[in-house]
Amino acid sequence: MKSIKEVSIESKIQKRLQNNSNCLKLVNYLFADEELQELQDYANNVSIKRLGFNDHGPVHMRQVAGNAIKMLNILQESGIKTSLETEEIGTFEDSMCAVILAGLMHDLGMSIGRQGHEDMSAMLAQPIIDRTLLHVFPDNLHKRVVIKSLATEAIIGHMSTKKIHSIEAGIILIADGCDMTKGRARIPLAINSAPRVGDIHKYSANAINRIGIYHGERKPIKIDIEMSGDVGFFQIEEVLLTKIDVSPAKQFVELYAGVEGQERKCYL
């Protein structure tokens, strides 16, 4: 059974896509896919219980998809074309379908393990992507091929260890980095008490109160981060910034962060 948080994020995603019938059809199909849900749930089990990491399951993957949808919509509203649009090989809708697929499946490989999980995610996602796109675009092989390839690029590129080239994949990279609030660290903090290497990631994420994604003033997308303590700067500088720095969408992002009640620091 889905958690209240999962259902809440799904509702927000559906609302953001209410004017795009094919994208809405795509997410509704994915939200009802039992194999995808089982893979997301098991990936979270492996991540938290076996490996002692933070959330890499259904809530996280929905949150990343939601972040990506919001960012892509902002780019469109700002007159920025996606890579598919610029190359005249696809539409904005095609780009949106690709980032949704990537967002909801980029961490499926955590069901196997951490090392190389982005490649495992792409492998596990292929049959789900195939049947989803066949459902949405049954008579358009071109769209199915383009969207699948773009989604796969975004999945294998979300760890910033492989060079990516599309704006769409770059958006997924940043959207993934933006899911680092205290809620994502809550469960591993509660069940792991013994100190271990890597704890700084959990404690720094626990200092992130809120991450807002808005229309920017100098650039199209503004990311604003509020923290409860300075330890949160580690999460920003070692996780989010490293992803933004190698993202093809970096040029469209301004980034601010600061402790609650104090002046924000401008990173980008």
N, C-alpha and C positions, 0 to 999 in steps of 0.2 A: 504494500500500500504506500502511495506517495505521501510524503510529509506535507504539513501545512505550508512550509517554506517553499517547497517545490511547486505546489499548486499556485501559491501567490505569485511567484516569478513567472510561471506559465501564463497567468492571467495578464500580467504586465506586458509580456512579449506579444500576446495575441492582440492586445489593445494597440500596441505600436504598429502592428501590421494590418490593422483593420481596413485600410484603404488599398491593400495589395493582396488581391485574391489568391494568386498562386503561392506567394510566400506564406500566407495564412493556411492554405491547404497543406503546404509542406510541413509547417510546424505542428499542425494538428495531427498529421500522419505520424510524425516522429514522437509526439507526446503519447500517442497510443501504441507505439511499438514496444511489445513486451520484451523482445530480445535486447533492445537498446537499454531499456530500464534495468534489466538484470545485469547487463555489463557495467552500467554506471554504478549500480549498488555494490557489485563485487569489487570494482576498482576502488571504491571508497573503503571497503573492508580491508583490502590489501594495504592501501595507503596508510590508514589510521592504525588498525590493530596489528598488522604484521610488520610494517616498516616504521611506524611511529611518526609519520608525516601528518600534514594537515589535510583538510578536505580536498579530495580530488574526485568527488562523486557527482551525483545528480544535481545537487544544489549548485556546486561550483560550475559545472558545465552549463547549466541554465543561466547562471549569473554572467558568465563570459559571453554567451550568445546574446543576452540582453544588453550588455555593454557594447558589443560590436554593432548591434542593430542601431542603438542610439547614436554611436559615432558615425556610422555610415549615413544615417538620416541627416545628421548635422552637416556632413560634407556635401550632400546633395542640396540641402537648403542654402549652402554657401556658394553654390555654383561650381563645386569641384567634381570633376568626373572620375569615376572609378577606372581602373586599368582596362577592364573590358570595354567600357564606353570609349575611352581614348583610342583604343586599338580598333574600334568599330567591329568587334567580333561578338559582342554581347550587349545586354541592356543592364540598367541599374538593378532591375529585378533579378537578373541572373547573378549579379554580384551579391545581392542580398541573400539569395538562396545559398550561395557558396559559403558565406560567413556564418549563416545559421547552421548549416551542416557541420562546418568545422568547429564552431563553438560548442555544439552539443556532443561532439565525438572526439575532441582533441586529446582527452586524457583516458580514453578507453584502454590504452596500453598499460595503464597502472594496474590493471587486473592481472598482468603478468609480472611486472616489476618496474623499478624506477629506471634502470639503465636502458637507454634506447627506447623508452616508452613511446616517444613520438612516432617512431617507425612502426611499432606494434599497434599503435592507435590507428594509423593509416591502414594497416592490413586488416584489422578487425572491422573498420568502418566500411570497407569497400562493398560488401554485400548489402549492408543497410542503405548506403548511398544509392546503390544501383536500384533497389526496389522502390526507394522513396522517389527518386527522379522518374522512374517508369510510371509511378502513380500520378505524379504531377504533370509530366510532359510525355505522355504515352506515344505521341506522334512526332516528336521532335528529337531525333538522335543528336543533332548538332548541339542543342542546349544541354542534353544529358552529358555529352562528352566534355564540353567546356566547363560546366558547373562542377562536375566530378573532379576534373583535373585541378581546378582552382581551389576547391575545398581540400584536396589532398595536399597541395602546396602549403596551405594555411595550417593544416594539421602537423605536417612534418617540420614546419618552420616555427612552431610556437615556443620552442625552448631557446631560440636565438643562436643555436649551434650550427644551423644550416642557413646559408644565404637565401633569402627570398627576394622576389622582385616586384610583386604586385602590391598595389595599395590595399587590396582586400586582405591578403595574407598579413600585411603590416598592421592592419586594424585588429586582427585576431591576436597578434603578438602583444599589442598594447592592452587590449580588452582583458587578456589573461592576466597581465601584470597588475591591472587595476582591481582584481579581486583579492584583496589582502587585508580586509578589515578584521577586527577582533573576533567576529562571529566565525570566521574560517579557522581560527586557531583555538577556539573554545574547547572542542572535544579532545584534541590531543593534549592540551594543557591539563584537562581534568583527569585523564587516564594515565598520564606518564609523569611520575614524580622524580624518578632517578635522573640526575643530570647526564647529558650525553652530547656529543658533538652535533652541532646543528641546532641546538636549542635557541640560539639567537633569532632564528627565523620565526619560531613560535612566539617568543616574547616580544619581538619587534612588531609582528603582525597584531599582537594583542593590544599594542599601543595605538593602533589606527582606529580612530572613532568613526570616521566617515570619509567616503570618497565621492565627490560630485563630478558629473560630466555635463558640461554646459556649452553653449555657444561662447566662443572666445571673443576677446576684445582686439587682440593683435593678430591672432590666427583663428581658424575656424573652430577648433576644439579646445576647450579649457578644462583641464583636470585640476580640481582643488581638493587637497587632502588635509583633514583636521586630525591631530594626534593628541593623546593624553600625556605623552612624555617624549623626551628627546630620543629614546631608543627607537622610536618609529622611523627616524631618519635612515637607519640602517636598511629597513625594508624598501624605502624609496630609492636610495642610492645604489644598493646592491642588487635589487630585483627589478623594480619598475624602470629605472633609468637605463639599465643595461638592455632592456627589451626595446625601449623607445629609441635608443641610440642606433640600433641596427634595423629599425623598422623603416620601410619605404614610405610610411605615413608620418614620419617624424616632423617633416616640414609643416604639417598642419596642426601641430599640438603645442599648446603652452601649458606649463606645469607649475603649480604653486603648492606649497606645503608649509605647515606650521603647527605649533602647539596651541591648543585651545586658549583663546584670550591673548595670544601674542601675535606679532606681525608675521605675515606669511613670507616665506622665502621663495623667490622666483628662480626656478631651475631652467626653464625654457621660455 
